[in-house]
Amino acid sequence: MPAEALALWLSEPGLAEIRAQPLPARGPDDVLVHTRYSGISRASEALVFRGGVPDSQRAVMRAPFQEGDFPAPVKYGYLNVGVVQAGPSALAGRTVFCLYPHQTAYVVPASAVTVVPDGVPAQRAVLAGTVETAVNALWDAAPLIGDRIAVVGAGMVGCCVARLLAQIVGVRVTLVDVDVARSATAAALGVDFALPGAAPVGCDLTIHTSGTSAGLQLALDLLGPEGTVIDLSWYGDSDVRLSLGGAFHSSRLSIRSSQVSAVAPARRRRRTTRQRLEFALTLLRDPAFDALITGTSRFEDLPDVFPRLAAGHLPALCHTVSYGYRPDG
């Protein structure tokens, strides 16, 4: 067993570096995982990178295996796919997903990893955490057959939500974004695309994922009477401003939040968080999700990649990280 690994740390807001990371001794119920790919969840990780996590939300936003505290120094991330090099026989050699930061190898309890099912490539499997968020959102939203739905914000979460909605018979889904280039992504996901000024009105339901006040306002404006916005955005320390003097009250519109830290109330008594993640991984057999993987970098290049991603100079939906894994370690 190696004595140490390499990990990406945010040493101060706006500055990332790779550090040696001692590995703990593996217990009988632990696994040693060598990472194949990790994924950068751009919205939340860019927020962390610039030091934008509000004081009141620092405990809430902690990742399961985070080290350090916000704003920095901190080791953060939660989309990791690797191969079990040592552990219980049922897991040895299996490809697994774990809510772990960007690190070349790690030791965690066996209960913290979920086996990637056959038919799901390792690189696509990094989307499991995002698809899980989308599943939870749709359990919250409860869309109905024949609904007209707009998803405002064509980032990772919005695109995953749109693809899952597209599987419901009779549902008309429009992905709305300010970037016309996302129209190609929408086509790959099997949904319509619109710029904000051309988005369909009178929707039964809207899902908001843009992380902006303008996006949330648009999600409200697109609703028909008694419609609901499901808000999946994380705003961090940014103020949110809305105009509620129009149809908000007269049309009895609603805004409801959704987030992934707990199973949606509609399924909480019948699904565990593990079952939700396992289900999300099976959904990733769908090759349409490959449209979300829009770039790959080597692990050793991450200190240069993160500033470009956070600044928007490296456009990406899901930017994956390759670790050059070899079966012999």
ChimeraX attribute file (.defattr): number of C-alpha atoms within 10 A of each C-alpha:
attribute: neighborCount
match mode: 1-to-1
recipient: residues
	/A:1	10
	/A:2	12
	/A:3	9
	/A:4	14
	/A:5	15
	/A:6	18
	/A:7	21
	/A:8	23
	/A:9	26
	/A:10	25
	/A:11	18
	/A:12	16
	/A:13	17
	/A:14	16
	/A:15	16
	/A:16	22
	/A:17	16
	/A:18	18
	/A:19	15
	/A:20	13
	/A:21	16
	/A:22	13
	/A:23	17
	/A:24	14
	/A:25	12
	/A:26	16
	/A:27	13
	/A:28	11
	/A:29	11
	/A:30	18
	/A:31	24
	/A:32	25
	/A:33	29
	/A:34	26
	/A:35	27
	/A:36	23
	/A:37	29
	/A:38	34
	/A:39	26
	/A:40	25
	/A:41	23
	/A:42	21
	/A:43	21
	/A:44	19
	/A:45	18
	/A:46	20
	/A:47	19
	/A:48	24
	/A:49	28
	/A:50	18
	/A:51	18
	/A:52	19
	/A:53	22
	/A:54	17
	/A:55	11
	/A:56	10
	/A:57	12
	/A:58	14
	/A:59	12
	/A:60	9
	/A:61	16
	/A:62	15
	/A:63	15
	/A:64	14
	/A:65	16
	/A:66	16
	/A:67	15
	/A:68	15
	/A:69	13
	/A:70	24
	/A:71	20
	/A:72	21
	/A:73	16
	/A:74	20
	/A:75	23
	/A:76	27
	/A:77	25
	/A:78	23
	/A:79	22
	/A:80	32
	/A:81	30
	/A:82	30
	/A:83	27
	/A:84	25
	/A:85	19
	/A:86	19
	/A:87	21
	/A:88	12
	/A:89	9
	/A:90	7
	/A:91	18
	/A:92	15
	/A:93	15
	/A:94	18
	/A:95	25
	/A:96	24
	/A:97	30
	/A:98	26
	/A:99	21
	/A:100	24
	/A:101	24
	/A:102	27
	/A:103	27
	/A:104	26
	/A:105	24
	/A:106	25
	/A:107	19
	/A:108	20
	/A:109	14
	/A:110	19
	/A:111	11
	/A:112	17
	/A:113	23
	/A:114	20
	/A:115	17
	/A:116	24
	/A:117	19
	/A:118	11
	/A:119	11
	/A:120	17
	/A:121	15
	/A:122	21
	/A:123	20
	/A:124	24
	/A:125	31
	/A:126	33
	/A:127	31
	/A:128	26
	/A:129	23
	/A:130	24
	/A:131	28
	/A:132	24
	/A:133	25
	/A:134	27
	/A:135	24
	/A:136	26
	/A:137	23
	/A:138	19
	/A:139	17
	/A:140	19
	/A:141	21
	/A:142	10
	/A:143	17
	/A:144	15
	/A:145	11
	/A:146	12
	/A:147	17
	/A:148	21
	/A:149	27
	/A:150	31
	/A:151	28
	/A:152	32
	/A:153	26
	/A:154	26
	/A:155	21
	/A:156	23
	/A:157	28
	/A:158	26
	/A:159	28
	/A:160	23
	/A:161	26
	/A:162	26
	/A:163	22
	/A:164	16
	/A:165	25
	/A:166	19
	/A:167	11
	/A:168	15
	/A:169	11
	/A:170	13
	/A:171	17
	/A:172	18
	/A:173	27
	/A:174	25
	/A:175	29
	/A:176	30
	/A:177	23
	/A:178	15
	/A:179	12
	/A:180	12
	/A:181	9
	/A:182	21
	/A:183	19
	/A:184	13
	/A:185	22
	/A:186	22
	/A:187	14
	/A:188	17
	/A:189	22
	/A:190	17
	/A:191	20
	/A:192	20
	/A:193	24
	/A:194	20
	/A:195	17
	/A:196	19
	/A:197	10
	/A:198	9
	/A:199	21
	/A:200	19
	/A:201	16
	/A:202	15
	/A:203	25
	/A:204	20
	/A:205	27
	/A:206	30
	/A:207	30
	/A:208	28
	/A:209	25
	/A:210	26
	/A:211	20
	/A:212	18
	/A:213	17
	/A:214	14
	/A:215	22
	/A:216	26
	/A:217	18
	/A:218	21
	/A:219	30
	/A:220	28
	/A:221	22
	/A:222	23
	/A:223	26
	/A:224	19
	/A:225	17
	/A:226	16
	/A:227	19
	/A:228	22
	/A:229	28
	/A:230	24
	/A:231	22
	/A:232	22
	/A:233	23
	/A:234	16
	/A:235	18
	/A:236	19
	/A:237	14
	/A:238	13
	/A:239	8
	/A:240	12
	/A:241	11
	/A:242	12
	/A:243	11
	/A:244	12
	/A:245	8
	/A:246	9
	/A:247	16
	/A:248	18
	/A:249	12
	/A:250	10
	/A:251	13
	/A:252	12
	/A:253	18
	/A:254	16
	/A:255	16
	/A:256	12
	/A:257	14
	/A:258	21
	/A:259	17
	/A:260	16
	/A:261	11
	/A:262	11
	/A:263	25
	/A:264	20
	/A:265	12
	/A:266	14
	/A:267	13
	/A:268	12
	/A:269	9
	/A:270	9
	/A:271	13
	/A:272	13
	/A:273	16
	/A:274	14
	/A:275	13
	/A:276	17
	/A:277	21
	/A:278	18
	/A:279	16
	/A:280	22
	/A:281	26
	/A:282	16
	/A:283	19
	/A:284	22
	/A:285	16
	/A:286	13
	/A:287	14
	/A:288	15
	/A:289	21
	/A:290	18
	/A:291	17
	/A:292	22
	/A:293	18
	/A:294	12
	/A:295	13
	/A:296	17
	/A:297	14
	/A:298	13
	/A:299	22
	/A:300	17
	/A:301	13
	/A:302	18
	/A:303	17
	/A:304	12
	/A:305	18
	/A:306	22
	/A:307	18
	/A:308	14
	/A:309	19
	/A:310	20
	/A:311	11
	/A:312	12
	/A:313	10
	/A:314	14
	/A:315	14
	/A:316	19
	/A:317	22
	/A:318	25
	/A:319	23
	/A:320	25
	/A:321	25
	/A:322	19
	/A:323	20
	/A:324	12
	/A:325	14
	/A:326	10
	/A:327	8
	/A:328	5
	/A:329	10
